[in-house]
Amino acid sequence: MTVIRQQDVIDSVADALQFISYYHPLDFVQAVHKAYEMELNPAAKDAMAQILINSRLCAMGKRPICQDTGIVTVFVEVGMEVRWDATLSLEEMINEGVRQAYTHPDNPLRASILADPAGARKNTRDNTPAVIHTRIVPGNTVDVRVAAKGGGSENKSKLVMLNPSDSIVDWIVKTVPTMGAGWCPPGMLGLGIGGTAEKAAVLAKESLMDPIDIHELRKRGPTNRIEELRLEIMDAVNRLGIGAQGLGGLTTVLDVKIKDYPTHAASLPVAMIPNCAATRHTHFTLTGEGPALQTAPALSSWPEVSWELGDSVRRVNLDTVTAEDTHAWQPGETLLLSGTMYTGRDAAHKRMTQMLQQGELLPVDLRGKFIYYVGPVDPVRDEIMGPAGPTTATRMDKFTDYILEQTGLIGMIGKAERGPVAIEAIRKHGAVYLMAVGGAAYLVSKAITEAKVVAFEDLGMEAIYAFTVKDMPVSVAVDARGESVHITGPKIWQANIEEQALELI
C-alpha cells in the first residue's frame, strides 16, 4: 500500500504552480510559432511575435508569463489503495501548496482571489482557495493535474442547453464572435458535451489539460465523431478571421479539445471555455517516493523570434502629447510610448466615479493623461515592476464616458476590444484607446523605468500607480473618430479567408 505524505503533496503543488507561472507547455509554444510563420496579417504576426518573445524571456527570468497569475484549478485522482500520512485534509494540503507558491519570495505571484464574491470581495492575499475536483479511482498513486486560469479567458466561458437536433458547430460559430478578444487568442477552445449543465462545464475545463495535437489528428484523419467535431470546429472558427488578439488573421484557435459524457434524451448541454495565450497547466503523479517535481525544458526548445519595428512606428512622449496630437493617429498604427501614465482598473474606476459624484477631488490629475488598465505583479530583485500586461478593457466600458467627461483624460490602454458604449464615448470626447498585447506581460514590464503607488494603496494590485515607461509598444485600437480595428480587422480577414477558399474550389 502506497503512503502519501502531507509535505509531498504541498511541495509538489507549490512547485507545479511556480513552474507553470513562467514555463509555457512546449506544445503551446510550438503551435503559436507554427501559426506565427503562417500568419499574413502583419498586426497579428506582430502580436504573436511578442507572445513568443515574452514566453522565452519568462523561461529565462523565471517570472510570470502574464500578470494575471490565475485562479488555481486542480483535478486529482486518488488511488483506492493509497494511505495518507497527513493531518490536513487533501483540500487543505493543496491549498497550502497554493499559498506557498503564490507567496514565494523569489517569484511572488499576483493574488487575485476574492472572498465574499457577491459582497465585500476581500482579497484572500495568497490566491487560496483553489477549485478542486477529486475522483477516487483504482490504483495506488495520486495523479494531479494543475492549472492556473486567467480571469480574462475564464470570463468568456459559455454554457448552453441545446436541443438534441441542434448543431453544435453552428452554435460555436455564432457564439465565438460574441466573446470578443478578451480571452487573448490565439488559444484553445475546451468543450464539454453531455451530462448535465455542471458536468459539461467541468468536462470543458478538464479538456484544456490535454496537449495540443490537432495537426497530428488532421494528418492521420479522424476515427470518431468527436475527432471529426474537433476539426470542423477549428476550421469554422479560424474562418471567422478573428485572429491573434482579435486584430484579424488566419489563426484564432490553435486546437479544439472535447470531452463528452452520456446525457438525457431530451438534452444536449454544451460548455465552451477558452484558454488564453498564457496557457498554464502541468501534471504530476505521487507514488510515495517523495515530492513529484517538474523538469525544466531546455531554452533551445523556444524558437528564436525577433520583434522588428517598422518604418511607420510613431514615438510618443506621454508628458507632452496633446489631444490634438492623438487625432492624427490611425487605427492599427504602432506606437512606442515614453513618459508617465497612470494605472487603474475596475476597483479604481469605481472609487474614482464615486468620489467625483460626491464632489470630491481625485488623488491624481488625469487631465491630458493616459490610464493603463493593469494590475501588476510585485517586483523582485532589481525589477522596477513585475509583469504588467493589460487587463480586459471592456470591464471599464461603463465608466468610460463619465471619466472622460469629468477628468480630461485623453487616452486609455488595455487589452482587446471596446464595446459600443465605450467606442461612442471615445468618439464623443475625441479620445483614443490603445491596445497592448495580452500574454506579453513580462515583455511590457521591461519598458517600465519607474513605478510608485500614488492612490488607493488599500486596493493592492488594483491601486493606482504612476508608471514611467520607455518605448512601450501599443497599437491604436480605437481612434479619435471611433474606428475600431477589432471591428474592421476581423471583417477584412474573414473576407480574405473566404476569397482564398473560393479560389481553391
Backbone torsions as a table, in degrees:
resi	resn	phi	psi	omega
1	MET	NA	130.5	-178.7
2	THR	-77.0	134.7	176.0
3	VAL	-107.6	120.7	179.0
4	ILE	-104.0	121.8	-177.4
5	ARG	-87.4	145.5	-178.6
6	GLN	-54.9	-48.3	-175.7
7	GLN	-65.3	-29.7	178.9
8	ASP	-67.0	-37.5	176.0
9	VAL	-64.6	-49.1	-177.8
10	ILE	-59.7	-49.2	-177.7
11	ASP	-64.0	-38.4	-177.6
12	SER	-69.5	-41.4	177.8
13	VAL	-65.6	-45.7	-179.9
14	ALA	-61.1	-43.7	179.8
15	ASP	-64.3	-42.4	-178.8
16	ALA	-62.6	-41.9	-178.0
17	LEU	-71.0	-37.6	173.2
18	GLN	-62.3	-45.3	-177.9
19	PHE	-57.9	-49.9	-175.6
20	ILE	-76.7	-11.2	176.3
21	SER	-69.5	-27.8	-178.5
22	TYR	-125.2	-6.6	175.1
23	TYR	-113.5	115.2	168.5
24	HIS	-66.6	149.6	165.9
25	PRO	-59.1	135.9	-175.7
26	LEU	-64.0	-30.8	177.7
27	ASP	-63.1	-32.8	177.9
28	PHE	-70.4	-44.4	178.2
29	VAL	-57.9	-45.8	-179.0
30	GLN	-64.8	-37.8	179.8
31	ALA	-68.2	-41.0	177.6
32	VAL	-65.2	-40.1	-180.0
33	HIS	-64.1	-40.2	177.4
34	LYS	-61.9	-43.4	178.1
35	ALA	-65.4	-38.6	178.0
36	TYR	-59.8	-44.7	-178.2
37	GLU	-67.1	-29.9	-178.7
38	MET	-85.2	-21.7	-169.4
39	GLU	-64.8	137.8	-179.8
40	LEU	-107.3	-19.6	178.2
41	ASN	-82.4	116.8	-177.3
42	PRO	-56.9	-37.6	-178.6
43	ALA	-66.1	-43.6	178.6
44	ALA	-68.0	-39.3	178.3
45	LYS	-62.6	-41.1	178.1
46	ASP	-62.8	-41.6	179.4
47	ALA	-62.8	-42.8	179.7
48	MET	-69.1	-32.3	175.2
49	ALA	-61.9	-43.5	179.1
50	GLN	-64.0	-38.4	178.5
51	ILE	-62.9	-43.9	-178.7
52	LEU	-69.2	-41.5	178.2
53	ILE	-64.6	-44.2	177.8
54	ASN	-59.1	-42.3	-179.5
55	SER	-59.6	-43.8	-179.5
56	ARG	-69.1	-40.4	177.9
57	LEU	-60.4	-40.3	-179.6
58	CYS	-67.1	-39.1	177.7
59	ALA	-63.7	-36.9	179.8
60	MET	-74.2	-44.1	-174.0
61	GLY	-91.5	-6.8	-177.3
62	LYS	51.5	53.7	177.3
63	ARG	-132.3	156.0	-169.2
64	PRO	-59.6	140.1	176.5
65	ILE	-62.7	-39.3	-178.2
66	CYS	-133.6	148.6	178.2
67	GLN	-66.5	-28.7	174.6
68	ASP	-82.8	97.5	-176.0
69	THR	-87.1	12.4	159.9
70	GLY	87.8	168.4	169.2
71	ILE	-100.7	129.5	-172.9
72	VAL	-78.7	129.2	174.4
73	THR	-120.5	132.3	-176.0
74	VAL	-130.5	130.6	171.4
75	PHE	-110.2	121.8	-175.6
76	VAL	-121.5	130.1	171.8
77	GLU	-114.7	114.6	-175.5
78	VAL	-102.2	121.1	177.8
79	GLY	-65.9	142.2	-175.8
80	MET	-68.7	-16.9	-178.9
81	GLU	-94.5	2.4	-177.8
82	VAL	-76.9	141.3	171.3
83	ARG	-119.1	145.8	-174.4
84	TRP	-105.5	135.4	169.3
85	ASP	-107.6	82.3	-170.6
86	ALA	-157.1	151.5	172.9
87	THR	-106.4	-18.7	177.8
88	LEU	-91.9	156.0	171.2
89	SER	-71.5	166.0	179.1
90	LEU	-60.0	-42.8	178.9
91	GLU	-63.5	-39.3	178.8
92	GLU	-66.3	-38.4	176.8
93	MET	-62.6	-46.1	-179.9
94	ILE	-62.0	-44.3	-178.9
95	ASN	-67.5	-30.2	174.2
96	GLU	-67.7	-37.2	174.3
97	GLY	-63.0	-40.1	176.5
98	VAL	-62.0	-47.2	-179.1
99	ARG	-57.8	-46.3	-178.4
100	GLN	-65.9	-37.1	179.5
101	ALA	-66.3	-44.2	-173.4
102	TYR	-79.6	-13.2	177.3
103	THR	-113.1	18.7	-178.9
104	HIS	-62.9	127.4	-173.8
105	PRO	-65.9	-28.8	-178.9
106	ASP	-81.1	-23.4	-179.8
107	ASN	-150.3	69.2	179.2
108	PRO	-64.0	136.9	-179.8
109	LEU	-105.7	152.5	-173.9
110	ARG	-69.3	131.1	176.4
111	ALA	-85.6	112.3	-174.7
112	SER	-116.9	-1.8	-172.4
113	ILE	-89.2	131.0	-177.5
114	LEU	-115.8	128.2	173.0
115	ALA	-81.8	163.2	-178.5
116	ASP	54.6	60.0	-170.9
117	PRO	-61.8	-27.3	179.6
118	ALA	-96.8	4.9	-177.0
119	GLY	-129.8	-108.7	-174.0
120	ALA	-70.5	-25.0	-178.8
121	ARG	50.6	57.2	-177.0
122	LYS	-90.4	129.7	-178.0
123	ASN	-65.3	131.8	179.8
124	THR	-77.4	-10.6	171.8
125	ARG	75.0	-8.7	179.6
126	ASP	-137.9	14.4	177.0
127	ASN	68.3	10.4	172.7
128	THR	-90.5	157.3	0.2
129	PRO	-89.4	158.8	172.8
130	ALA	-79.0	162.5	171.4
131	VAL	-94.2	116.3	-168.8
132	ILE	-120.7	130.2	176.0
133	HIS	-117.4	123.0	-174.2
134	THR	-121.0	135.5	173.5
135	ARG	-124.2	143.3	171.6
136	ILE	-100.0	121.9	-172.8
137	VAL	-131.5	163.2	173.2
138	PRO	-60.6	149.7	175.6
139	GLY	125.4	179.2	-176.0
140	ASN	-128.4	28.3	177.3
141	THR	-131.1	170.1	173.4
142	VAL	-118.8	115.5	-177.0
143	ASP	-101.4	127.3	-172.7
144	VAL	-129.2	129.4	171.8
145	ARG	-117.5	127.7	-172.3
146	VAL	-120.9	135.1	175.1
147	ALA	-135.9	155.6	172.8
148	ALA	-125.4	107.7	-169.0
149	LYS	-101.2	120.9	179.3
150	GLY	-68.1	148.6	-178.2
151	GLY	-67.2	-33.8	-178.3
152	GLY	-61.2	-40.8	178.4
153	SER	-81.4	-37.4	179.9
154	GLU	-61.7	-35.4	-179.0
155	ASN	-66.6	-15.0	-179.5
156	LYS	-94.3	6.9	179.2
157	SER	-61.4	144.1	-178.0
158	LYS	-131.1	145.5	176.5
159	LEU	-137.8	134.0	179.1
160	VAL	-140.4	147.6	172.3
161	MET	-107.2	93.6	-178.7
162	LEU	-78.3	161.7	167.2
163	ASN	-75.5	149.0	-178.4
164	PRO	-55.5	-27.5	-178.6
165	SER	-87.3	-5.4	-177.2
166	ASP	-73.7	156.7	178.5
167	SER	-89.9	121.8	176.1
168	ILE	-64.8	-42.3	-178.6
169	VAL	-61.8	-44.0	179.9
170	ASP	-61.2	-41.4	179.3
171	TRP	-62.9	-40.4	-179.4
172	ILE	-67.7	-43.3	179.8
173	VAL	-62.2	-35.5	177.7
174	LYS	-74.4	-33.0	-171.1
175	THR	-87.4	-37.6	-175.3
176	VAL	-56.0	-43.5	178.2
177	PRO	-61.1	-26.7	178.9
178	THR	-73.0	-13.7	-180.0
179	MET	-80.0	-12.4	-178.0
180	GLY	64.2	-153.6	-179.1
181	ALA	-116.3	10.7	-178.8
182	GLY	-66.4	-12.9	176.7
183	TRP	-88.5	4.9	173.2
184	CYS	60.8	58.3	172.3
185	PRO	-65.3	154.8	9.5
186	PRO	-82.0	139.9	178.0
187	GLY	-152.1	-156.4	179.5
188	MET	-114.7	155.2	169.3
189	LEU	-108.7	126.4	174.7
190	GLY	-103.5	129.1	-178.4
191	LEU	-120.5	134.8	169.9
192	GLY	-114.7	125.9	-176.4
193	ILE	-123.9	124.8	174.5
194	GLY	102.1	-167.5	-175.7
195	GLY	66.6	-132.7	173.8
196	THR	-119.9	-178.6	-176.7
197	ALA	-57.0	-48.1	-176.4
198	GLU	-71.4	-31.8	178.4
199	LYS	-66.7	-41.4	178.9
200	ALA	-60.9	-40.6	-179.5
201	ALA	-66.1	-42.0	178.6
202	VAL	-66.0	-40.3	177.8
203	LEU	-60.7	-42.5	179.8
204	ALA	-61.3	-44.9	179.7
205	LYS	-65.2	-42.8	-178.4
206	GLU	-64.8	-34.0	-178.3
207	SER	-62.7	-27.5	-178.3
208	LEU	-72.0	-7.9	176.2
209	MET	-78.8	-13.3	-175.9
210	ASP	-80.3	152.6	180.0
211	PRO	-71.7	157.7	176.9
212	ILE	-74.0	121.1	-178.2
213	ASP	-145.2	20.2	-175.1
214	ILE	-62.7	-33.1	-178.6
215	HIS	-71.0	-36.3	175.5
216	GLU	-66.0	-39.8	177.5
217	LEU	-62.2	-44.2	-179.2
218	ARG	-62.8	-38.4	-177.4
219	LYS	-67.2	-42.0	-177.6
220	ARG	-87.9	-21.1	179.9
221	GLY	92.1	147.3	-178.0
222	PRO	-71.6	150.0	179.3
223	THR	-117.6	-4.2	178.9
224	ASN	-154.1	175.2	-175.5
225	ARG	-65.7	-36.0	179.4
226	ILE	-63.0	-42.7	178.6
227	GLU	-67.2	-36.8	175.3
228	GLU	-62.2	-42.6	179.2
229	LEU	-61.5	-42.1	179.5
230	ARG	-55.4	-46.4	-178.5
231	LEU	-69.5	-42.7	179.4
232	GLU	-59.9	-45.9	-176.9
233	ILE	-67.9	-43.4	-180.0
234	MET	-60.7	-46.1	-179.4
235	ASP	-65.5	-41.0	-178.5
236	ALA	-65.9	-41.3	-179.8
237	VAL	-69.2	-41.9	-179.5
238	ASN	-68.5	-25.0	176.0
239	ARG	-70.8	-13.4	177.8
240	LEU	-69.1	-20.6	175.9
241	GLY	76.1	15.7	-177.9
242	ILE	-62.2	-49.0	172.7
243	GLY	75.7	176.5	-179.6
244	ALA	-58.1	128.6	178.4
245	GLN	60.3	15.2	179.1
246	GLY	75.9	16.8	-175.2
247	LEU	-88.2	-2.2	-175.3
248	GLY	95.1	135.8	179.8
249	GLY	162.3	-175.0	-172.9
250	LEU	-83.8	-28.0	-174.5
251	THR	-120.5	116.5	173.4
252	THR	-106.2	-43.7	177.3
253	VAL	-118.9	142.6	179.1
254	LEU	-93.1	-22.8	179.6
255	ASP	-166.5	158.1	173.2
256	VAL	-124.8	122.7	-179.4
257	LYS	-109.4	140.3	-177.9
258	ILE	-136.7	133.7	166.5
259	LYS	-125.2	140.7	-179.7
260	ASP	-128.1	169.1	-176.7
261	TYR	-154.7	145.6	178.2
262	PRO	-55.0	145.3	-176.4
263	THR	-136.4	172.0	179.2
264	HIS	-66.8	147.5	-178.3
265	ALA	-59.4	-26.0	-178.3
266	ALA	-92.5	0.9	-169.1
267	SER	-123.2	154.5	167.9
268	LEU	-147.0	76.2	178.0
269	PRO	-70.0	136.7	175.8
270	VAL	-136.5	123.4	173.6
271	ALA	-112.6	140.5	178.4
272	MET	-129.9	121.9	180.0
273	ILE	-127.7	122.4	178.4
274	PRO	-86.5	149.9	169.2
275	ASN	-108.0	138.0	-171.0
276	CYS	-90.3	-173.1	179.0
277	ALA	-72.9	-2.2	173.1
278	ALA	-108.2	39.9	179.7
279	THR	-49.6	122.0	-175.9
280	ARG	-136.1	110.7	174.4
281	HIS	-161.5	154.7	175.7
282	THR	-156.9	178.5	-171.0
283	HIS	-141.5	143.2	171.1
284	PHE	-150.6	159.6	180.0
285	THR	-127.6	128.7	176.6
286	LEU	-94.5	125.7	-176.2
287	THR	-115.3	1.9	-175.9
288	GLY	92.1	0.9	-178.3
289	GLU	-99.1	19.8	-179.5
290	GLY	110.9	-176.8	-179.3
291	PRO	-65.3	149.6	176.5
292	ALA	-101.7	102.4	-175.0
293	LEU	-99.2	151.7	-176.7
294	GLN	-77.7	152.8	177.8
295	THR	-106.1	124.6	-177.4
296	ALA	-70.4	134.2	175.2
297	PRO	-74.8	159.2	178.4
298	ALA	-74.1	139.4	178.8
299	LEU	-61.5	-23.1	177.9
300	SER	-66.4	-12.4	178.2
301	SER	-73.3	-18.7	178.8
302	TRP	-85.5	137.7	177.8
303	PRO	-71.0	149.3	175.4
304	GLU	-84.9	105.4	-179.2
305	VAL	-121.0	133.4	178.3
306	SER	-108.1	149.9	177.5
307	TRP	-106.1	110.3	-174.0
308	GLU	-97.6	130.1	175.5
309	LEU	-85.0	124.3	178.8
310	GLY	-76.2	169.9	-179.3
311	ASP	-67.4	-21.3	-174.6
312	SER	-88.5	3.0	-178.5
313	VAL	-64.0	133.1	-179.3
314	ARG	-105.5	127.2	176.1
315	ARG	-91.2	133.3	-174.0
316	VAL	-125.4	128.7	174.3
317	ASN	-94.8	108.1	-176.4
318	LEU	-66.4	-18.3	-178.5
319	ASP	-83.2	-15.6	-178.4
320	THR	-124.6	-10.9	-176.0
321	VAL	-64.1	145.9	179.1
322	THR	-117.9	166.2	177.1
323	ALA	-60.0	-37.6	178.9
324	GLU	-62.6	-37.8	177.8
325	ASP	-61.0	-42.8	-175.4
326	THR	-66.4	-21.8	-177.9
327	HIS	-69.3	-13.9	178.0
328	ALA	-88.8	-8.9	-177.2
329	TRP	-74.9	141.1	-175.0
330	GLN	-106.2	146.6	177.5
331	PRO	-55.8	132.4	180.0
332	GLY	87.3	-9.1	-178.7
333	GLU	-68.6	141.2	177.6
334	THR	-90.5	131.9	177.9
335	LEU	-120.0	150.7	169.4
336	LEU	-116.0	114.3	-174.0
337	LEU	-94.2	135.2	173.3
338	SER	-135.2	146.8	-178.8
339	GLY	116.5	-157.7	-172.1
340	THR	-104.7	133.7	172.3
341	MET	-132.6	159.5	174.3
342	TYR	-104.4	155.4	175.1
343	THR	-108.4	158.0	177.2
344	GLY	177.2	131.3	177.4
345	ARG	-128.3	-151.5	-167.8
346	ASP	-48.7	-58.6	-173.5
347	ALA	-63.8	-39.1	179.5
348	ALA	-66.9	-41.6	178.4
349	HIS	-63.9	-40.8	178.9
350	LYS	-62.9	-43.6	-178.9
351	ARG	-68.9	-40.8	178.4
352	MET	-61.8	-42.1	179.4
353	THR	-61.8	-43.9	178.7
354	GLN	-61.9	-42.5	-179.9
355	MET	-62.9	-45.6	-178.9
356	LEU	-63.9	-40.9	-179.9
357	GLN	-66.1	-25.3	178.3
358	GLN	-93.0	6.2	177.0
359	GLY	78.6	16.3	-179.6
360	GLU	-89.2	152.0	174.7
361	LEU	-79.0	141.3	176.3
362	LEU	-75.3	151.3	179.3
363	PRO	-73.8	-9.0	176.0
364	VAL	-132.2	148.0	178.4
365	ASP	-96.4	111.5	-176.2
366	LEU	-92.5	1.5	-177.1
367	ARG	-62.5	125.2	178.4
368	GLY	73.4	12.6	-174.6
369	LYS	-109.8	172.2	173.3
370	PHE	-113.7	144.6	175.9
371	ILE	-117.3	135.8	-176.0
372	TYR	-108.4	122.3	179.7
373	TYR	-79.4	96.4	-175.1
374	VAL	-154.0	146.3	169.5
375	GLY	-125.4	93.8	-168.6
376	PRO	-74.7	165.6	171.2
377	VAL	-86.8	142.1	178.6
378	ASP	-61.3	145.9	179.8
379	PRO	-75.7	157.0	172.5
380	VAL	-131.9	162.1	177.3
381	ARG	50.0	-123.5	-175.6
382	ASP	-97.4	14.6	-180.0
383	GLU	-69.2	144.1	169.4
384	ILE	-76.1	-42.2	179.2
385	MET	-152.4	146.9	175.6
386	GLY	-74.4	-176.7	179.6
387	PRO	-47.3	133.6	-169.2
388	ALA	-143.5	56.6	176.8
389	GLY	-79.4	167.5	-174.4
390	PRO	-76.2	152.9	171.6
391	THR	-101.8	168.3	-175.2
392	THR	-62.5	120.6	-171.5
393	ALA	-72.4	-27.6	-174.9
394	THR	-62.7	-21.7	178.8
395	ARG	-67.1	-19.3	178.2
396	MET	-96.2	1.1	-175.3
397	ASP	-57.5	-41.4	-175.0
398	LYS	-68.1	-18.3	179.1
399	PHE	-94.1	-14.7	-164.2
400	THR	-61.4	-50.8	-176.4
401	ASP	-60.0	-45.6	-177.5
402	TYR	-65.4	-43.9	-179.2
403	ILE	-66.3	-42.0	177.9
404	LEU	-62.3	-43.5	-177.9
405	GLU	-66.8	-41.3	-171.6
406	GLN	-86.9	-24.4	-170.8
407	THR	-111.5	-20.5	-174.9
408	GLY	80.3	12.8	173.6
409	LEU	-56.1	139.7	-178.0
410	ILE	-111.9	-10.4	-179.3
411	GLY	-162.3	157.5	-179.7
412	MET	-132.8	152.0	179.2
413	ILE	-130.8	130.9	-179.2
414	GLY	-161.5	-160.7	-178.7
415	LYS	-114.1	137.5	172.4
416	ALA	69.4	-162.3	-168.6
417	GLU	-81.5	168.5	167.0
418	ARG	-108.2	149.6	178.9
419	GLY	-81.7	173.4	-176.7
420	PRO	-56.5	-38.3	-178.9
421	VAL	-64.1	-44.7	-179.8
422	ALA	-69.5	-40.2	179.5
423	ILE	-61.1	-42.1	178.0
424	GLU	-64.8	-38.9	177.7
425	ALA	-64.9	-40.4	178.3
426	ILE	-62.2	-45.6	178.8
427	ARG	-63.4	-44.7	-177.7
428	LYS	-59.3	-41.5	-175.6
429	HIS	-97.8	0.1	179.8
430	GLY	65.1	31.4	178.7
431	ALA	-90.3	-176.0	176.5
432	VAL	-137.8	154.7	174.2
433	TYR	-124.0	125.9	-179.0
434	LEU	-110.0	146.4	-177.1
435	MET	-113.9	126.5	168.9
436	ALA	-99.3	156.9	-174.2
437	VAL	-77.4	122.2	172.1
438	GLY	-72.6	135.1	-176.7
439	GLY	95.5	9.4	177.9
440	ALA	-129.4	41.4	-170.2
441	ALA	-66.6	-38.9	-178.8
442	TYR	-70.5	-37.0	176.7
443	LEU	-62.2	-43.2	178.0
444	VAL	-61.3	-40.7	-177.1
445	SER	-62.2	-25.6	179.3
446	LYS	-66.6	-18.6	179.6
447	ALA	-87.3	-8.2	-177.0
448	ILE	-87.9	120.5	-177.4
449	THR	-104.2	-14.7	177.4
450	GLU	-156.4	142.3	179.6
451	ALA	-150.7	134.5	175.4
452	LYS	-152.1	146.1	175.8
453	VAL	-74.1	129.6	-178.6
454	VAL	-119.3	-8.9	178.7
455	ALA	-165.8	153.4	173.4
456	PHE	57.3	45.1	-177.2
457	GLU	-58.7	-28.3	-179.0
458	ASP	-65.5	-14.5	-179.1
459	LEU	-83.0	2.0	177.8
460	GLY	63.6	-127.3	-177.5
461	MET	-67.1	-10.8	177.1
462	GLU	-96.1	8.5	175.5
463	ALA	-64.0	164.0	174.2
464	ILE	-89.5	122.9	174.9
465	TYR	-106.1	157.1	163.3
466	ALA	-104.4	117.2	176.4
467	PHE	-103.1	133.1	165.0
468	THR	-103.6	125.4	-175.1
469	VAL	-120.8	159.5	176.4
470	LYS	-133.6	112.9	177.1
471	ASP	56.9	50.9	174.5
472	MET	-80.5	121.2	-175.5
473	PRO	-80.9	132.2	176.2
474	VAL	-144.7	166.7	173.9
475	SER	-121.7	149.1	175.0
476	VAL	-75.6	110.7	-176.6
477	ALA	-96.1	-37.7	172.9
478	VAL	-132.7	120.7	-178.2
479	ASP	-86.1	178.6	-174.0
480	ALA	-66.2	-15.2	177.1
481	ARG	-93.4	-2.4	177.4
482	GLY	90.2	14.9	176.7
483	GLU	-84.5	128.2	-176.3
484	SER	-110.7	126.8	177.5
485	VAL	-69.2	-20.2	178.9
486	HIS	-77.1	-10.9	172.2
487	ILE	-97.5	-47.4	-175.3
488	THR	-74.7	-39.5	-175.5
489	GLY	-60.2	-56.3	179.2
490	PRO	-59.4	-35.7	178.1
491	LYS	-62.0	-44.2	-179.9
492	ILE	-63.3	-44.7	-174.6
493	TRP	-78.0	-28.3	173.1
494	GLN	-64.2	-41.5	177.6
495	ALA	-65.0	-41.2	178.8
496	ASN	-61.9	-42.9	-179.0
497	ILE	-65.8	-41.9	178.5
498	GLU	-63.8	-38.8	179.9
499	GLU	-65.6	-42.4	178.9
500	GLN	-64.4	-37.8	179.1
501	ALA	-64.4	-40.7	178.6
502	LEU	-64.5	-36.0	-179.8
503	GLU	-66.5	-25.7	-178.8
504	LEU	-84.0	-13.2	-178.2
505	ILE	-75.8	NA	NA
